[in-house]
Structure formats: structure tokens, C-alpha cells
Amino acid sequence: MGVLSNSVSELHCVDDVGGFWTAGALVDPASGRSFVWKVLTSNGTVEFPMSYAEWSPGQPNNYADNEECVTVGPDYKWHDAPCFAKLCYMCEYETVMPYGFSSDCSGII
């Protein structure tokens, strides 16, 4: 799933599906409300801190004491949610730029 490093307000699909999963997850539910990114690699799952956050007001709130995953809601902000909720998800992958284009997509190099 995808790691978010900036605003997702340009992702228009959120309106169509009511939100989507990210790679955010609660580290240790017993110790508090500390969220990290959990990324699956060829060497297993790697956790790293969130260097950017865009929580919706009042979030994370751990409603019903079972919200341990991170979603992007219809307001384009982050929400904690039960990990069993049925939502779409976003995947992250590295792309290979076609010959003649710069890696920042600014144009031909």
C-alpha cells in the first residue's frame, strides 16, 4: 500500500469510493496512539515513522477502541479506521522513466 508524503487533495478517486487504505498502521495498540508506515519489501515488513501527517480534525480517535489502520477519507484527510473495513487501496511502486524524460517529470532532458 502507499506511503503518503504530501497532500492527496488531487486524488479525485476519493469521492468515488468514499476513501482508501494507506500503509499507515498503529505500532503498538497497548502503548498509545503512535502510527508508522508499514511497507512490505522482499525482506519482510519494514516500519518507519511518519514524517508527514494530515489527520482530519479529531483524528485519530480510536472510535470503539479498534481503529488501528490509516485511511484517506472523503475530506482528503487521514482517519484511523478498523483494519477490517472494506475500502479500496492505493499501491506504491517505483517507475522507470522512458528515455528522454527527467525523473521529476518536468520534461525532456
Beta strands, then each sheet from edge to edge (+ up, - down):
strand 1: 20-26
strand 2: 35-41
strand 3: 44-49
strand 4: 69-72
strand 5: 78-81
strand 6: 88-89
sheet 1: 3+ 2- 1+ 4- 5+
sheet 2: 3+ 2- 1+ 6+
end
